[in-house]
Amino acid sequence: MIDSNLTPGLETDLYRFTGSAGQRLFFDSRAGGSSATWTLYGTNNQTIDSCSLTSDFTATLPGDGTYILYLNGNNASGNINYSFQVDDQSDVPVTNSGFGTVQ
């Protein structure tokens, strides 16, 4: 579980992790402001998925390599607290690396 905040509310936090082709990940928003989005970018900087930080999403990774999860704030008047967890829902789970450290 990741618990952090966007301070100020216009900040962007980045999380890099290594994934494998076909890996199916569930991005579970536990708490987040409606004034923020999260976007998953693939190994070629393509958008895999993007939605409000108040919503969950599932993504199947298209290839092996490094992925980046961007959490973007859009609140000029205050901070945005957030909490999320990423669960591997692949048939054979693969250990993720990189979560827990803001880049």
Solvent accessible surface area in square Angstrom, and as a share of the most:
residue,aa,sasa,rsa
1,M,123,0.55
2,I,25,0.13
3,D,106,0.55
4,S,38,0.24
5,N,66,0.34
6,L,0,0.00
7,T,67,0.39
8,P,92,0.58
9,G,1,0.01
10,L,102,0.51
11,E,58,0.26
12,T,61,0.35
13,D,8,0.04
14,L,38,0.19
15,Y,1,0.00
16,R,100,0.37
17,F,4,0.02
18,T,75,0.44
19,G,3,0.03
20,S,37,0.24
21,A,62,0.48
22,G,51,0.49
23,Q,4,0.02
24,R,92,0.33
25,L,0,0.00
26,F,50,0.21
27,F,0,0.00
28,D,22,0.11
29,S,20,0.13
30,R,118,0.43
31,A,54,0.42
32,G,26,0.25
33,G,22,0.21
34,S,95,0.61
35,S,43,0.28
36,A,2,0.02
37,T,57,0.33
38,W,0,0.00
39,T,11,0.06
40,L,0,0.00
41,Y,64,0.24
42,G,5,0.05
43,T,54,0.32
44,N,123,0.63
45,N,119,0.61
46,Q,67,0.30
47,T,79,0.46
48,I,46,0.23
49,D,45,0.23
50,S,56,0.36
51,C,34,0.20
52,S,40,0.26
53,L,0,0.00
54,T,76,0.44
55,S,46,0.30
56,D,68,0.35
57,F,16,0.07
58,T,64,0.37
59,A,5,0.04
60,T,79,0.46
61,L,1,0.01
62,P,81,0.51
63,G,18,0.17
64,D,107,0.56
65,G,25,0.24
66,T,70,0.41
67,Y,0,0.00
68,I,26,0.13
69,L,0,0.00
70,Y,63,0.24
71,L,0,0.00
72,N,49,0.25
73,G,13,0.12
74,N,116,0.59
75,N,38,0.19
76,A,92,0.71
77,S,110,0.71
78,G,30,0.29
79,N,91,0.47
80,I,6,0.03
81,N,108,0.56
82,Y,5,0.02
83,S,12,0.08
84,F,1,0.00
85,Q,50,0.22
86,V,26,0.15
87,D,49,0.25
88,D,34,0.18
89,Q,80,0.35
90,S,19,0.12
91,D,134,0.69
92,V,121,0.70
93,P,92,0.58
94,V,62,0.36
95,T,128,0.74
96,N,38,0.19
97,S,63,0.41
98,G,36,0.34
99,F,50,0.21
100,G,55,0.53
101,T,79,0.46
102,V,72,0.42
103,Q,100,0.45
